[in-house]
């Protein structure tokens, strides 16, 4: 639990410095998913998606949070949107593959 608290602290600090830091919002969202804080996670991923509506990792993580919360339809919609944006990275959650993740983080469309 301590590692999650540290990740949230670090993410919040980075967001204080730059509210448009998508990576910090994404890390915060993933941490919130791991802590089962699904509403907070969805809000974090919503922020990423306001900054970049084509951010496939944020769509997939938001899908996970929505599904865990019981919103299977919302989760499915996010997966389908991610797949339409980038079928190669979206297929079978392979967005976690370093190549796809790196290209999404460092070369957003």
C-alpha positions as CSV (number, residue, x, y, z in Angstrom):
1,X,0.0,0.0,0.0
2,X,2.9,2.3,0.7
3,X,4.1,2.1,-2.9
4,X,0.7,3.2,-4.1
5,X,0.6,6.2,-1.7
6,X,4.0,7.2,-3.0
7,X,2.9,6.9,-6.6
8,X,-0.1,9.1,-5.8
9,X,2.0,11.7,-4.0
10,X,4.5,11.8,-6.9
11,X,1.7,12.1,-9.5
12,X,-0.1,14.8,-7.6
13,X,3.2,16.8,-7.3
14,X,3.8,16.5,-11.0
15,X,0.3,17.6,-11.7
16,X,0.7,20.6,-9.5
17,X,3.7,21.6,-11.6
18,X,1.9,20.9,-14.9
19,X,-1.8,20.2,-15.0
20,X,-1.4,19.0,-18.7
21,X,1.1,16.3,-17.7
22,X,-0.7,13.3,-19.3
23,X,1.8,10.8,-18.0
24,X,1.2,11.9,-14.4
25,X,-2.5,11.7,-14.8
26,X,-2.2,8.2,-16.3
27,X,0.1,7.0,-13.5
28,X,-2.4,8.4,-11.0
29,X,-5.3,6.7,-12.7
30,X,-3.5,3.3,-12.9
31,X,-2.6,3.6,-9.2
32,X,-6.2,4.4,-8.4
33,X,-7.3,1.3,-10.3
34,X,-4.8,-0.8,-8.3
35,X,-6.2,0.7,-5.1
36,X,-9.8,0.0,-6.3
37,X,-10.6,3.7,-6.3
38,X,-12.5,3.4,-9.6
39,X,-14.3,6.7,-9.6
40,X,-11.0,8.6,-9.0
41,X,-9.3,6.5,-11.7
42,X,-12.0,7.2,-14.2
43,X,-11.7,11.0,-13.5
44,X,-7.9,10.7,-14.0
45,X,-8.3,8.9,-17.4
46,X,-11.0,11.4,-18.4
47,X,-8.4,14.2,-17.9
48,X,-5.9,12.4,-20.1
49,X,-8.6,11.9,-22.7
50,X,-9.6,15.6,-22.6
51,X,-5.9,16.4,-23.4
52,X,-5.6,13.6,-26.0
53,X,-8.9,11.9,-27.1
54,X,-6.8,9.3,-29.0
55,X,-4.7,8.1,-26.0
56,X,-5.1,4.3,-26.3
57,X,-3.6,3.4,-22.9
58,X,-6.0,5.8,-21.1
59,X,-8.9,4.3,-23.0
60,X,-7.9,0.8,-22.0
61,X,-7.3,1.6,-18.3
62,X,-10.6,3.6,-18.2
63,X,-12.3,0.5,-19.7
64,X,-10.8,-1.6,-16.9
65,X,-12.0,0.9,-14.2
66,X,-15.5,1.1,-15.7
67,X,-15.8,-2.7,-15.9
68,X,-14.5,-3.2,-12.3
69,X,-17.1,-0.7,-11.2
70,X,-19.8,-2.6,-13.0
71,X,-20.2,-0.5,-16.1
72,X,-19.5,-3.2,-18.7
73,X,-21.2,-1.3,-21.5
74,X,-18.9,1.8,-20.8
75,X,-15.9,-0.5,-20.6
76,X,-16.8,-2.1,-23.9
77,X,-17.2,1.3,-25.6
78,X,-13.8,2.4,-24.5
79,X,-12.2,-0.9,-25.8
80,X,-13.9,-0.4,-29.1
81,X,-12.8,3.2,-29.4
82,X,-9.2,2.2,-28.6
83,X,-9.4,-0.6,-31.2
84,X,-10.6,1.9,-33.8
85,X,-7.8,4.3,-33.1
86,X,-5.0,1.7,-33.1
87,X,-6.0,-1.9,-33.8
88,X,-2.4,-3.2,-33.4
89,X,-1.9,-1.8,-29.9
90,X,-5.4,-2.3,-28.8
91,X,-5.7,-6.0,-29.7
92,X,-5.6,-8.2,-26.6
93,X,-4.5,-5.3,-24.4
94,X,-1.1,-5.3,-26.2
95,X,-1.0,-1.5,-25.6
96,X,1.0,-2.6,-22.6
97,X,3.7,-3.8,-24.9
98,X,6.6,-1.4,-24.6
99,X,6.6,-0.6,-28.3
100,X,3.0,0.5,-28.4
101,X,3.2,2.2,-25.0
102,X,6.3,4.1,-25.9
103,X,5.0,5.2,-29.3
104,X,1.7,6.4,-27.6
105,X,3.5,8.3,-24.9
106,X,6.3,9.9,-26.9
107,X,4.6,10.2,-30.3
108,X,1.0,11.0,-29.7
109,X,-1.2,11.5,-32.8
